[in-house]
Amino acid sequence: MPRGARLDAPGTLHHVIVRGIERRPIVDDDTDRQRFVTRMGRMAQETGTAVCAWALMRNHAHLLVKSGPRGLPGFMRRLLTAHAIAYNLRHKRHGHLFQNRYKSIVCEEDPYFKELVRYIHLNPLRAKAVADLSALERYPWSGHASLLGRIKTDWQAIDYVLGWFGGTAKAARKAYREFMAQGEHRGRRPELVGGGLVRSQGGWSAVKSLRRQGAQAKGDARILGRGEFVEQLVAQASARVALQMPADQRRSRADEALQRACRQHGVEEEALRAGSRMQAVSALRRELACQLVVELGLSKAEAARRLGVTTSAVAQILRRWN
């Protein structure tokens, strides 16, 4: 069955799940983790994306974000492509790092926001990466410690999240900590990450109730929300035209990315553009082809001109990557 198009608009709340291909790691150590988190924060600020909750695990990550002016896909493409390139170069591997495309669930905010923040921030505890809630408050690879003021994070939407729990930071943090404790032993929440009608209605109990009443409800595997919310969102999405980055801006960013990558990896830009087949140059060319086409939106022909190869060579690199 074909996958549905992304549902998105500025300010839309998304629960995003990314997984390593074949359940393999997306981070190997704290250096990888720090680079992922730093990159996520920088790109959130650059794209105006509000990161409300997040948890980085060894082979997957959960994010709760509100789209910036240009929507979710641009933020996610930049984050995942840049991380994959850096990870592959550091660990001397090639190919796709993430499983298929990331999963994004548009969420109705009022009934689900607090539940999603708690579910995502309890991930390290459920996975036994930390022993208890006290340890989670010092754990640097989720947004929980930042909400409690234990770790300073300039880019996380801390004030917005705390606003759901109280009128002052002190009262909000107390209420948030209590809310987390109440959910500590709730375990997995399939209604928050599952599919279709069950998720759209908030779980099996709501679906069964509707069925007993003989009621019909709108369901969509891309949405966590009630029937009316689903109908409204799908109608809006069908009429929406995605914003596009101007062509001259794409080309300018591509040139900057190429120059920066060459400096970072000690490769002469002239050697890259001249088609050098030295191992280091070829490896960097493969990574840059994916970045220029997938992340920055250049055509294969434009990318090929910058990389000193043919359009068919770029197409071949992308086929191998995907």
PEWOVEN-V547615 format. One line per field, one symbol per residue. burial: b if it has 24 or more other C-alpha atoms within 12 Angstrom, else e. A space follows every 10 residues. Layout:
burial=???
This chain:
burial=eeeeebbbbb bbbbbbbbbb eeeebbbeee ebbebbbbbb bbbbeebbbb bbbbbbbbbb bbbbbbbbbb bbbbbbbbbb bbbbbbbbbe eeebbbbbbe bbbbbbbbbe ebbbbbbbbb bbbbbbeeee eebeebbbbb bbbbbbbbbe eebebbbbbb bbebbeeeee ebbebbbebb eebbeeeebe bbbbbbbbbb bbbeeebeee eeeeeebbbb bbbbbbbebb eebbeeeeee eeeeeeeeeb beebbebbbe bbeeeebbbe ebbeeeeeee bbbbbbbbbb bbbbbbbbbb ebbbbbbbbe eebbbebbee be
